[in-house]
Amino acid sequence: MKSTRQNAPTAPRHPLLLTLLVSVWLVALPNLPLWRQLTQLPEVTGLRGLLFGLGLAVGIAALTHALLSLLNWRWLLKPVLTLFLLSAASGAYFMWSYGIVIDDPMIVNLIQTDPREATDLLNWRMLLALGLLGVLPTWWLWRQPVRALGWTRRAGGNLLSFTASLAVLVVSLLLIYQDFASVMRNHGMLRYLINPLNSFYAIGHVMAEPLDRETQQVLPIGEDARLVLPQGQPPATLIVVLGETARAGNFGINGYERDTTPRLAREDIVSLRNAWSCGTSTAASLPCMFSHLGKAAFEQRSANHESLVDVLHRAGLAVLWVDNQSGCKGVCERVPHLSTAERKLSPHCDGGECHDEVMLQELEQQIAELPAERRARGTVVFMHQMGSHGPAYHKRVPSAFKRFTPECASNALQECDRQQVVNAYDNTIAYTDHFLAETIGWLKKRPGPTAMVYVADHGESLGENNLYLHGLPYLIAPDVQKRVPWITWVSPAFEQQRGLRKSCLQAQQDRRVDHDHYFHSVLGMAGVRASEYRPQLDLYGSCMAP
Ligand SMILES: [Zn+2]
C-alpha cells in the first residue's frame, strides 16, 4: 500500500513559515507607495540610499512579523493573515492612486462615507489591484495545509519568534539609525505609508479617542445668546452656503486664468481671497468651523460642544439646515434639518445624486414651516453643498453646464490626462458659480434684508506632484487643499439696516483669514451675541456701524 502522502499537494507547513511569507509579501508589494515615495527623497540616493531602504524594509517586515507571531493561534492565524492581506491591498491602491496617506482623519472619513460616495470610488483598476494584491495571496493562503502543533509548543514558538523579530527590528534600525532619524524628522508622513500597520494604527487611535474625550454629552454653548438688532426692524434672511472641496485659486473672481465664475463676477459680492481652512477633510473641517473654539483649541478639546447652529437657534432665530451631502457631522442635530436624499423625484436629481440647485427648489415652503415667532426675528438657512466632491467631479454638474471639455469622466483620476481632470473640476466650480448666483437671485426676491455667506470646508489636489483629492495631514498638505473661497453678498436693505460698509470689507480681500473667524463672523452677520462671541474674530462686525 503506497502512502497517501504522495498524493497530498504539499506537506503541511509550519504556521510561522506562513506568517514569515506574508510579512515579506506585505513589505514588498503593498508597500510600493512607501518605496516610491522613498526614491523621491533627496536624502535617499546611491548605495547608501539603497542600504537605507533595505534596512527599513527588513525593519518593517520584522515589526509586522512580531505582531503576527503574537496572533499565531490555530483558528486565528488564517483570518488574521487574510485581514492583513486585504487591508494592505486596499490601502496600497488608495495610496498609490491618489497619493494619500492613511491617518486618523482618513479613517474618520471612511467611517462617515455614505454609499453614494463609496460607489464613486469603485472602478476596474481598483478591483484589479485588490484582486492581485489581496485576493490572490489570500486564495493561496487558504489552500496551504498548516501543521498541527500542541498548545505549549505553539506558545513557545510564538514567543521565540516574537523575540527574534523584535531583535531583527532593533538591529536593522540601529544599522540605519542616522539616516532613519533624519528622514523621519524631515518626512514624518512616511510613517502613514507603512502598510497595513498605518490603517490598524489609525483605526485603533480613532476607536480609543472616545476614552479620552467625553462624547456621551454635548456641552451647551450660547446659553445667553440674544439678538442685538433694534426693535421693529423687518426680519432678515441669511443663507449660509457651506461649500465642498472648493479651492479658492480656481475661482475666476479670485484671479484664476479661466473664467469659472462669470455670474458671481456680475454680482456686487466681496471675495476674501486669502482664507484658510481648519482641516483638509469634511470630517476635520466642518465641526471645527462650527465650533467657537478655533482650530488649536478645537483639536485639543476634552469635551464636545454645541455648534454655531445651536447658538443661532438659542437666540430665537428660525434656523434650518438643508443637506445635499453626507450629513452635517453632528452640528445640526438639534435644529430642523432635512436631506435632499429624500427628494429623488426632483428634476435636479438623477440616479441617487442631486445637483445643488435642488436645495433652492422648495426652500420657500420649508422656511414657511418653521415657527412663526422665530421667523418674525429672522431666518438663517444653512445649505451644505455637494459642490466639487471628488473623484467623480463629472457627476456633480448637469450636462448643460459642462463648459470645459474634454473632461475626465472616470473616477480613476490618474487614468485621465491631467488637463481633463482640471476641466472636470473647473466645471464643478462653474456650476457652484451658477448655484450661488441662483441663491443670490432667490434672496433678491425675498422681502426684507437678505445676505449670503459662502465658505468651503477645504480645497483639493488636482494631480500636482501626483497628489489627488484631499485629506493629507494639515502640516504636510499642499496649500491647494487648505485655501478656501469666502464670498459675501448683502442686499442694499441689509447694508442699510446693519450699516455694513462694503468698501471696508473689500479692503480686507487679501488679508489672511481662516475658519477661526467663521463662527464669530456668522454670528455677527446674524446680529447675535453670546458669551462665546469674540468681536476681534468677526470679519463683518468691524465693518458695521456700532
Ligand atoms: Zn469636504
Residues whose N, C-alpha, C, O or C-beta is under 5 A from the ligand:
A	BS01	ZN	E244 T245 S281 T282 D457
